[in-house]
């Protein structure tokens, strides 16, 4: 439950977030196993000094948002460098740097990972934008794992005359598109996605009654996502970009440093295909999706 109190407007928005799984914790655990597994498996003895001693990794110790830009596969295609140890919030941490391939537009990330719980306590994300180098550092302070939390610690009592609005967010992740279809009232797209991209996961997101579903495909380095969402606001307005036709519907295709985006509306739904793939591939995937 999240409370947002706007003192000036005298309003409170109360948001209840319902997670259908433990995806955040699982993602962090998978990332840690991937990182340390690679560091502990040097290709030859010359790399041994850069690797940690063999470790038995426990499951990630805590939930919370995944603190990385991109998915776990981003680390699988990056060069990992063990930078020794450091201290964050009074706790000893391993320091690992992930440097993406030269042709991959992903931030350099340095992680300070707790030596006991293998949970990131601090991370730097560095990216170059228009020749300008930008670094964002996030650090946890006053860190305690599995503390005893007294009842009422996070109870918020708004003023008596405040206006309270309710918001409920439901988020679920599925291993197959069939499971997503069974959990959603809307029809789920069945796109024709070319190899070597393969199905990775399906997502259901309900923001106060407005539903968005997505299918994600990956080949280990590139990722493509197909999203179908219910209208929100002026869903008929398309963003700026190159106009084209998708199965009789006006669409917009845009190119960004992070990938290509194709957007159109049909039968009251908004469709989006986005991924680090050529325009021709993104457009072909869009054209393979039936409206409705």
HELIX and SHEET records of a PDB file:
HELIX    1   1 UNK A   23  UNK A   39  1                                  17    
HELIX    2   2 UNK A   45  UNK A   50  5                                   6    
HELIX    3   3 UNK A   73  UNK A   76  1                                   4    
HELIX    4   4 UNK A  177  UNK A  183  1                                   7    
HELIX    5   5 UNK A  279  UNK A  287  1                                   9    
SHEET    1   A10 UNK A   2  UNK A   6  0                                        
SHEET    2   A10 UNK A  11  UNK A  19 -1                                        
SHEET    3   A10 UNK A 163  UNK A 174  1                                        
SHEET    4   A10 UNK A 198  UNK A 207 -1                                        
SHEET    5   A10 UNK A 210  UNK A 218 -1                                        
SHEET    6   A10 UNK A 223  UNK A 230 -1                                        
SHEET    7   A10 UNK A 269  UNK A 275 -1                                        
SHEET    8   A10 UNK A 259  UNK A 266 -1                                        
SHEET    9   A10 UNK A 249  UNK A 256 -1                                        
SHEET   10   A10 UNK A 242  UNK A 246 -1                                        
SHEET    1   B 5 UNK A  78  UNK A  88  0                                        
SHEET    2   B 5 UNK A  91  UNK A 100 -1                                        
SHEET    3   B 5 UNK A 108  UNK A 114 -1                                        
SHEET    4   B 5 UNK A 120  UNK A 129 -1                                        
SHEET    5   B 5 UNK A 132  UNK A 139 -1                                        
END                                                                             
